[in-house]
Amino acid sequence: MARCSNGLLGLLNAGVLVLAVVVLGGGIWLSNRAATTDCERFMERPVVALGVLLLALSLAGLAGALCGASCLLWLYLLALFLLIAALFVFTVFAFVVTNRGAGWVVSGRGYREYRLGDYSTWLQRRVENSANWAKIRSCLQDGKVCEKLGARRETMDQFVGRNLSPIQSGCCKPPTGCNFAYVSETVWSKPSGFNSTDDPDCTTWSNDQTALCYDCQSCKAGVLANLKNDWKKIATVNIIFLIFLIIVYSVGCCAFRNNRRDNSSNPRKKKTTTKKPSGRNLAAMARCSNGLLGLLNAGVLVLAVVVLGGGIWLSNRAATTDCERFMERPVVALGVLLLALSLAGLAGALCGASCLLWLYLLALFLLIAALFVFTVFAFVVTNRGAGWVVSGRGYREYRLGDYSTWLQRRVENSANWAKIRSCLQDGKVCEKLGARRETMDQFVGRNLSPIQSGCCKPPTGCNFAYVSETVWSKPSGFNSTDDPDCTTWSNDQTALCYDCQSCKAGVLANLKNDWKKIATVNIIFLIFLIIVYSVGCCAFRNNRRDNSYPAWK
């Protein structure tokens, strides 16, 4: 009867484990989408982080409940308590900051209008921050909310009767009080001699489809109204999730009490009162984790041989540059590490070598910790930076200052950049781009890679005349002080814009995408390592039991 809570906790955590795999899969899918802006990538990090957290909690709960690991179960309960506290604080905070603000009913209109001053001061500060608003504005443009609204081509009567969303009402049209004449959903005519002092949004409005009312106070209010609705929904989901976590926490406390009772009971008494057949059955069940650990490490051994073979193959290639030789040492080192770990795990699990298995678990724990730190670090340093949409261009442009300071320092170091520059030239990225021989209209419509956009052409703001993909003509008497990249540009095919800030930004944009993929692979590898580690802990416990009670063998 006492063990019922352990079984129930294991069942609940098995469900959480399935949920974690689904959430993590969703995060990996988002990471692998062709997302090029901060807006498109916004959900990647939270979803992946939530998946990893749920996975770690579920595995710790399973091991603690079913393998009798009291220490692991204690850590699980501590993490669960902190998660409950954090969710509770966030839920209360979400209700407090979204308590104020609502749309205003406009006579004769099917939509509402929104005022920034109606919302909480904390939310107002978030959207009034210029850096924050620049990202939100980019999201609104990328989402093409106003573009879709303008495609309807309705009459004035049809338009005013529509139930517009807060963002459509605040960002895609001028405030009703401006009394502008309706032309189309996103084009409004200002009366001659117009001068507004009552509402600054009337002056801010522009018929330029890339501007509209994106910088209006009403647009910021519309974003907050939309955010308020979303946060209310999230807070409601949090309450349901909190109830579930509290139930799991209560069951976990009972399971932890059971484990402590089992550990404090007299093992000698158990040995004398247990019948011999049941002892053999227990030993057979205990050996299951050893066999599973051996099987998992056999798989790792095969993987180690493949990785090591790949590293040796790379070493034997006719590599002549630092760029080509870059992958040799890491691949060989990874192969050797996996080989050593798999052999230690096999010997510890199948030969009953407790000392070797202890060293194996220690090395595995350090590897898990290192991979976890690197994965978090990769997500942190690649958190900032995205390409800027250029009007009339199929490609984006990149600015070095948008990326994290740590990444900027790496490419601004002259020794590092010399190697990267050599890699770019060896890769012949610009040479391949220049071989297309396209017209100006064909070129500007292309979706260039970050490196092609930053290194193989001058920035669009330089206004150079197009000759070919990698040849641009500077106007006579050209003198640029606004963008040093315009001066740095050269038609010399060995120079181009390789030393431009835009090229370094393009490299960081490419590196950011690569690190995201590596971090995704790391998460999958972490899941595998945590499973192996959990099974290894059970096998280590079995070895110690076998060494203490040889009669069970």
Buried (B, 14 or more C-beta within 10 A) or exposed (E): EEEEBBEBBBEBBBEBBEBBBEBBEBBBEBBEEEBBBBBBBBBBBEBBBBBBBBBBBBBBBBBBBBBBBBEBBBBBBEBBBEBBEEBBEBBEEBBEBBEBBEBEEBEEBEBBBBBBEBBBEEBBEBBEEEEEBEBBBBBBBBEEBBEEBBEEEBEEEEBBEBEBBBBBBBBBBBBBEBEBEBEBBBBBEBEEEEEBEEBEBBBBBBBEBEBBBBBBBBBBBBBBBBBBEEBEEEBEEBEEBBEEBEEBBEBBBBBBEBBBEBEEEEEEEEEEEEEEEEBEEBBEEBBEBBEBBBEBBBEBBEBBBEBBEBBEEBBEEEBEEEBBEBBBEEBBEBBBBBBEBBBBBBBBBBEBBBEBBBBBBEBBBEBBEEBBEBBBEBBEBBEBBBBBBBEEBEBBBBBBEBBBEEBBEBBEEEEEBEBBBBBBBEEEBBEEBBEEEBEEEEBBEBEBBBBBBBBBBBBBBBEBEBEBBBBBEBEEEEEBEEBEBBBBBBBEEEBBBBBBBBBBBBBBBBBBBEBBEEBBEBBEBBBEBBBBBBBBBBBBBBBBBBEEBEEBE
